[in-house]
Amino acid sequence: MGAEFSKINLEYEKRYFTSNEVLYNLIDKLNLNIHYYDIKVIKVTELYKNRPFSIIYDKESTWTPFNENINLIPLEGFKEFQLIVDSDTSAIFFEGKTFKFSKKYNINGFIFKVVKEDISFENFNGLSFIINTNILELRNLRKKISFNVLGEKNTDLPLIQLKTEGSIPIKEKDLLNELVTTVQQKDIQDKNFATKQSAKFIQDQLQIISDSMQLIANQVYKLKTENTELAGGAELVFEKIYKLDDKRNELQLSIRYCDYLLNNMSSGDQEEILMPESYGIKGSQLTEMLSIYSEMKLKDALSNQRLKKSILYQEDAIEREKALKELRLKISDAIRSTKKALNIQLEELNLELKKSIQSTNTLLSEEKTLQDYQRLFETHEQLYKLLLEKQAEYSIRAASTISDYTMLSVPESSEFPVFPKRKLNVLIGFILGFSLPVGILYIIVLFDTKVRDEVDVKDICDKPYIGNIISQDTSALLDPLTRSLAAESYRNFRTNLQFMLGDKDKFTILITSSISGEGKSVTSANLANFYTILNKRVILIGADLRKPVFKKLFPKNNENIGLSNYLSSGKNIDDYIQKTDNENLDLILSGTIPPNPTELLQGKKMKELMDDLNDKYDIVIYDTAPIGIVSDARKMMEKADLVCYAIRQGRTPKSQLERALQNFLPSKEIKVALFMTDVNMSRKGGYQYSYYGKDYISYLEK
C-alpha cells in the first residue's frame, strides 16, 4: 500500500491504522467480535463463512454474555436449538429454554436471534460461539496486525506492508481489505472537513455582497426612471468622493473580517482562517499571530483527526489546547483593538465624506450620482466574481478528493503455514526426545548418593563382599526348604559365610549396618533359621536394645524378657533364653528398652555372656544397633568371629557407609564382610544367578 504526498512515519501510520475509530468501524462491519467454533474430538476449529448459523444481537442490549463460551445444540429436525453457557452465572438465564431459528428473543436484556445459513448442521460435531467485547477485540486486532516499510523510508512514495496471522486465510484477507477501505474513507472525510468549512464562509460572503449589489441596482433604476435628463460636471469632486468611498468599503470589509475572526475565536471552529492581507489589514501583529494560530490548528487538527482518543497523545493535546486557548485570547484582544482602530478610521472617513458631499451638493449632478452607483456596483461585482471562482474551486476540490492511501496489491496468504512449523517442531521433538532422557539420567546419576550395586560398595572400601539378599516379605521368616529366589539367596549367603569363617565348627556372627531400616534384623533372623537345617544349635540374640524388631518375626515369644533384663539384674541366662517353633533355634529378645544400652552392652557381664554362649551353642548370631548411629556394638565386635555389615540397595547413603567403615570400626583386626539387602532382580547390579541359567531361575520361581 502506497502512502502518498508525505515522508512516512511508521509509528504514526501504525497508530492511525489501529486507532479506536478505525478498528471499531472494522469490528462493526465484519462482526469480528463474534467467533464461531466447531468442537471436534481432538481440537476446536474456528469457523468463518463456512458455518451453519449466524447470531445477530442488538448492540443496545442492556446485558450481553460477553467473553463466555456458548454451545449451540440443534434439536431434531434442526428447527429449534438450545444454548448452554459454560459460566454458572449466565447459564441460569438459558437453562431449560428452547429457541427457534430466525426468531428474536430477549433473555435478561440480551436481544438476539440465530439465523440458519445454507450449510447443514450434520457436517459438524459440536458448535459454539463467543461474543467478545469491542475493547477486547480491539486489543486482539492491535496485537495481530503488523506493519513493515518496504524500500526506503524517506521517499515521497513509501510502501507499507500490512500482515496478520490467523487460522482462516479468507478471514484475514477480508480483514485487511476492509481495514484499508476504512482508512481511505476516513482520510477523505478528514480532508473534506476543512474544504466544507471554507466553502461555507465563501457562501456567507456571497450572500452579503449579493444583497449589497441588489440595493445599488435599485438605486440606479430609481435615478434613471425619475430623471430623464441627467446633468454632467464636477468630475474632480467626485474623484475624491470615489476614493473616500473605496476606502470606506475597504474599512467596512476589514471590520466584517474582524467580526468573522472574533466569531471564529469565540466558537473555536475548525474552519480554515483567511489571512488579514486579503481584507486590507497589513503590517500588524495580528497577521503574525494568525499565522501561528493556523499552524497550530493544522497540527492540532491532524493529531485529533488521525489519533483521536489516542492515549499517548493526550498530554500533548492538552498542552496544545491550552496554548491555542491563550493564543485565541491574545488574537481576540488584537482583533478588538484593530476593529476599534478601523471603526475610528471609518467614523473619520464618514465625517470627511459627509463634509465633501455637503460642500459639493451644489456641484454634484444627477449624472455623477449615477456614475457613483455604477462604479460601486462594478466593485461589488468584481468581488462577487472572485468569490464565485473560489467557491467553484472548493467544490471541485471536494468532488475530486482522493485518499493518500492506495492499495497496490490485494492480500495474499503465505505459501506455507506460519504455525505450526512442522519441520522445526519435528527437529525440536527429536532433539528433546534424545537429550531429555539422557539429561535426566545424567542428573539422576549425578545426584544419586545411594548405594545401588556391588560396584558402588567396592569403590568405597576394600572389604570382602559376600552376597545379596533378594527382596522378600519381612513379616515372617522364610522356610529354609523353599525353592524361592529369596531362599536361594540366603543359602548362597550362608555358603559364602563358611568360606569367610573357614573350618570352624563353632563361631559367632555379629550383624550391623550404617543406619536403621537396612534389613539387618530380618537378615539375622532368617540366617539363623537357615543354619538350623545343618543340624546346628543356633541362638539368635537381639542386641539392638534401642529399637528391637524381633517381636514381629517371633510373635509367640515374650518381649518383656530379654537381654536388657539379664544385663541389668539377671543371674542365670537360661531364664532369659526362649524356645522357638524351630527346635534347633533358641532366642534371646532385646527385652525392656533400658536408659543406658551402651553401658550394658560394653560391660563385663556382656563379655562373660558372649563367652558362655559360645560354649553352649554352635552358632551365635547377634543383631546389633547401627554402628553408623550409635557405638553400642563396638566392644562386641572384638569377640565376634565375623562382623557382617548390611547395606540396603537404594537406601544406604554412600557417605554414611564410607564414614562408618573408616571411623567407627574399633580395630582393623576385626574381620568384616559386607552384603546387600532388599536387592531388586530387575535393577542393574541386582542379584542374578547368571551361572545357573534362565531355566534354573524359572525353576526356582516355580
Buried (B, 14 or more C-beta within 10 A) or exposed (E): BBBEEEEBEBEBBBBBBBBBBBBBBBBEEBBBBBBBBBBEEEEEBBBBEEBBBBBEBBEEBEEBBBEBBBBBBBEEEBEBBBBEBEEEEBBEBBEEEEBEBEEEBEBEEBBBBBEBEEBEBEEBEEBBBBBBEBEEBBEBBBEEBEBEBEEEEEEEBBBBEBBBEBEBBEBBBBBBBBBBBBBBEBBBEBBBEBBEBBBEBBEEBBEEBEEBBEEBBEBBEEBEEEBEEBEEEBEEBBEEBBEBBEBBBBBBBBBBBBEBBBEBBEEEBBBBBBEBEEBBBEEBEBBEBBEBBBEBBEEBBEBBBBBBEBEEBEEBBEEBBEBBEEBBEBBBEBBEBBBEBBEEBBEEBEEBBEEBEEEBEEEBBBBBBBBBBBBBBEBBEEBBEEBEEBBEBBEEBBEEBEBBBEBEEEBEEEEEEEEEEEEEEEEEEEEEEEEEEEEEEEEEEEEEEBBBBBEBBEEBBEBBBBBBBBBBEBEEBBEBEEEBBBBBBBEBBBEBBEEBBEEEEBBBBBBBBBBBBBBBBBBBBBBBBBBBBEEBBBBBBBBBBBBBBBBEBBEEBEBEBBBBBBBBEBEEBEEBBBEBEBEBBBBBBBBBEBEEBBEBBBBEBBBEBBEEBBEBBBBBBBBBBBBBBBEBBBBBBBBBBBBBBBBBBBBBBBEBBBBBBEEBBBEEEBBBBBBBBBBBBEEEBBBEBEEEEEEEBEEBEE
